[in-house]
Amino acid sequence: MSEDLRERIRELALPLVKARGLMLWGLELVASQRPLVRLYIDAPKSASAANNDEEASSQVCIAADLQQCEEISRDLGLALDVDNVFPGPWQLEVSTPGLARRFFALEQMTAYLGEIVEARLVSPLPTGQNGRRTWLGKLSEVTDASFSLEPVLITEDDQVQPTAEPAVCIPWNCVRKVNRVALFPKAPKPGKKKA
């Protein structure tokens, strides 16, 4: 779907989201017979950040609640209809980004330094990584145009293990999708000690 359509939907959604003290985390458009709009909203930890996109996108957020998602879904649905954005039937989903949140901009990643993320690339990096398009690692740096990962492995019980691979710098323009990895390590059972 076109960037113009994405911007049109964003312009309709942004005032509805900000009026509730929330922030627009991201917007996905899925082209199909019935176009699908996915809007991700969040509640910044600081109330002043809701009106400042740059400040809000660079801090860890707390989740918006179900009622807020329903209100925005209702209001945005009406706005999309009134503005006649889609000529035929369409679908709308409004939710929070969740624990495994997708990052839609580099500045969103700065609050998650030290976290494990997975990056899927449009094409392999030009640095000769054997055609590798998926990277899993600890987020170690975010710049204006790229981010760096220290590659890791995740065990079956969600334990993080570093690898011998060097850190990799991934330009943002090479990214197809990048998201935080939600881990739930299993705690050892009481009374059981490793031999």
N, C-alpha and C positions, 0 to 999 in steps of 0.2 A: 504494500500500500504506500501511497505517496507521502512524502515528508510534509506536504501542504495539508493533507488530511490529518496527520498526526498533530501538527501545530494548531489546526482548527479545534480539534478535540481538547487539546491542552488549554487553549484560551477559554473554552467553556468550563472546563473542570477547575482550573486554578482559583477563581474567585469563590467557588463553592467550598473548596477545601480550606482555603485561608480564612473564610468567614467563621469556620468552626475551630480555629486555632490549630489546624493541622497542617501538614506539609505533603505535597505531592512527591512521592518517592520515585514513581516511574509510570510509564505508559507503554503498553504493548498492543500492537494491532496484528491480528491474525487474519490473513486473507483466506476466505473460503466461500462456499455458497451463501452462508449467513455470516458476514464479517463479525469478528469477535473483538471487543475492546476490553482490555484488562487494565484497570487503574489500581495502582498501589498507593495507599496513603499511610502516613505514620504520624505519631505525636512526638514532636521534639521534647527533650527533657526540659529545655528552657522555653518559657512562654514567649519571650521576645524573639526567639529564632523562627517562629512560625511565619512571621512576616518578612524574614530575610532568607531567601532561598539558599544563598551561599553559606550562611552560618548554620542553617538547619541541616543542609546536606552533609556537613562535615562533622556532625556529632552523633553519638549513639542515641538511638531513639527508644521510646517506650511505645507499646502498641496502641493503635487506635482501637476503639471497642466496636462491637457488632452493631450497636445502634447508630454510631457515626457512619459506618460503612453502608448501612441500609438507607440512611438519610441522603448521603451523597449519591448512592445508586439511583434513588428515586428522583432527586433533583437533576442529576446529570442526564438521566434517561429522558426526562421532559425536555431539557435543553437540546438534546440531540434530535428529538422529534420536531420541536418548534423550529430549529435551525435547518431541518431537513438535510442532515449530514449524510445519511445513507438513503439511496433511492428505494431500497427494498427492506426486507427483514434483517435484523442485526441482533447481536447479543452484547450484554454488558456485565462484567464482573468487577466488583469493587472489594478489595481486601487489603490486609496489611502484607508487607513483604515476608513476614514470618522469620523463623530462625535461619533458614537457608536462603536468606534474602539475595536477590539478584541486584547487582550494582549497575546503575544506568549512567553513571558519570564517575570520573576519577575522584572528584572531591568527596563523594560518598564513602570512598574506601579509607580515607585518612583516620576515621574514628575506629577502624577495625584492624589497625596495625597489630601484629602479633597473632592474629586469628588465622585459621586455615581457610584457604579459598581454592576454588577450582576454576581455571580459565580454559575456555574452549575458543580456539582461534579460527579465523577465516582461512588462513593458510599457515603453513609452518614458518617458524622464525628463520630469517636468512642466516643464522649463525651455525647451520649444519647440525641440527638436533635430530637427525635421522627421520625427517618428515613428521615429527611429533606435533600434534595439534591440540593436545590436552595436557595441561599442567596442574599439578596439585601441590600446594606448598604453603608455607607460613608467609604471610604478607609482611615484608620487611621494610619496604619503602614505597612512597607514592610521590611522584613528581607532577609537573604540569602536563606531561605528555605520555607518561608510562608508570608502571609499577613493577616492583621486584618481588620474586618469590624464592624462598629457600625450599627446594623440593623435599617432600616427606612421603612416607608410606603410612597408611592407616590399617591397623590390624583388625581382625574380625570383631574384637571387643572394643573397637573405637579408641585404641591407644595410638598416639602419634609417635612415629619413629623417624628420625632424620635419616637422610640418605647421604651418600658420598658425593652426589652431584653438586656442582657449584650453583650458586644463586643465578637466576635467570631474570633478565630485564625484558618486560613485555610491553611494547608500544600499544597505547590504547587503540590506535587505528587498526591493529591486527586482531582485536577481540571481537568474537561473535557473541559470546555470553560469558559473564563471570559472576560467580555467586559464592557466598559464605557457605562453609560446610558445617552443618550442625552435628556435633559429636556428643555421644552419651556413653562415656567410658563406664564399664562395669566395675563397681567397687568390689574388692576382695571380700569373701564371706568372713564374718567374725569367727575367730578361733582357728582359721586356716592360715598357716604360714607356709611360705615357699621354702622348699628344701634347698 
